[in-house]
């Protein structure tokens, strides 16, 4: 993994985290937005400009890839690099949670 990717995505923004999490199954921007709102009980809403800007950046950086276009919707999926970054972030969040509870995270 190159240093640029590590610097930009670790730690990850909530938007980037939820996009990668949702793209473990093929989806489009609006579908991701709806999934995030459902997962977070409406506490997090990703605005269209943020969504599509982040998707474009992640595609350029190789974290996601375009699968196809259907009815003017661009369908994406996570790449192996994106999965690696998502896994790193999940482990980082888990470590933070363990440390907040007084547990030692290895």
C-alpha distance (Angstrom), angle and dihedral (degrees) to the residues before:
residue distance angle dihedral
X1 . . .
X2 3.77 . .
X3 3.79 122.6 .
X4 3.82 93.5 -114.8
X5 3.81 91.7 60.4
X6 3.80 92.9 46.8
X7 3.81 91.7 47.7
X8 3.82 94.5 48.3
X9 3.81 99.7 41.6
X10 3.81 106.9 30.7
X11 2.99 110.1 103.0
X12 3.77 93.7 25.4
X13 3.79 130.4 -143.2
X14 3.80 117.1 -118.1
X15 3.79 89.1 -112.7
X16 3.80 93.3 54.4
X17 3.81 91.4 43.5
X18 3.80 94.3 52.8
X19 3.80 93.4 43.7
X20 3.81 92.2 54.2
X21 3.79 91.6 42.1
X22 3.81 91.2 52.7
X23 3.80 93.8 44.3
X24 3.77 93.0 64.2
X25 3.82 78.7 96.4
X26 3.80 120.3 39.4
X27 3.79 112.3 -90.1
X28 3.81 145.1 148.9
X29 3.80 130.8 -123.4
X30 3.78 97.9 -93.1
X31 3.81 90.8 45.5
X32 3.80 90.4 52.4
X33 3.80 90.8 50.0
X34 3.80 90.9 52.1
X35 3.83 92.5 47.1
X36 3.81 92.1 50.4
X37 3.79 92.3 49.8
X38 3.80 89.9 49.8
X39 3.83 94.0 46.2
X40 3.79 92.4 49.0
X41 3.81 97.2 39.7
X42 3.80 89.4 -116.3
X43 3.81 94.5 -54.2
X44 3.80 93.1 117.7
X45 3.79 123.1 46.6
X46 3.79 119.2 177.5
X47 3.80 109.4 -150.1
X48 3.82 116.7 -134.1
X49 3.81 94.0 -112.7
X50 3.79 91.4 51.7
X51 3.81 92.4 44.4
X52 3.78 97.3 50.0
X53 3.81 94.3 39.8
X54 3.81 90.6 51.5
X55 3.82 92.5 45.9
X56 3.82 90.5 52.0
X57 3.81 92.1 48.3
X58 3.81 93.0 46.8
X59 3.79 91.4 48.5
X60 3.81 90.8 50.3
X61 3.82 90.4 48.9
X62 3.81 92.4 49.0
X63 3.82 98.9 -114.5
X64 3.79 93.0 117.7
X65 3.77 134.5 17.7
X66 3.76 135.3 -151.0
X67 3.80 111.5 -110.7
X68 3.81 101.1 -178.6
X69 3.77 145.8 -43.1
X70 3.80 120.2 -107.8
X71 3.79 123.9 179.0
X72 3.82 91.3 -18.3
X73 3.82 90.9 -50.2
X74 3.78 119.9 121.4
X75 3.81 110.8 -140.0
X76 3.82 115.7 -150.7
X77 3.78 137.9 -175.4
X78 3.79 133.6 -166.9
X79 3.82 118.1 -100.3
X80 3.80 127.0 -141.0
X81 3.82 88.8 -98.2
X82 3.80 89.5 51.8
X83 3.81 90.3 49.6
X84 3.80 90.4 51.0
X85 3.81 91.6 50.8
X86 3.83 91.7 45.9
X87 3.81 90.9 50.2
X88 3.82 90.8 50.0
X89 3.80 90.2 51.5
X90 3.81 93.5 47.4
X91 3.82 89.9 51.3
X92 3.84 90.0 47.7
X93 3.82 91.7 51.0
X94 3.80 90.9 46.0
X95 3.82 90.2 51.7
X96 3.82 90.7 49.9
X97 3.80 90.4 50.3
X98 3.81 93.0 48.4
X99 3.79 91.2 48.2
X100 3.82 91.1 50.1
X101 3.80 88.3 56.7
X102 3.80 92.5 49.9
X103 3.79 93.5 -105.7
X104 3.77 121.8 134.2
X105 3.79 112.3 -120.0
X106 3.76 117.5 -153.6
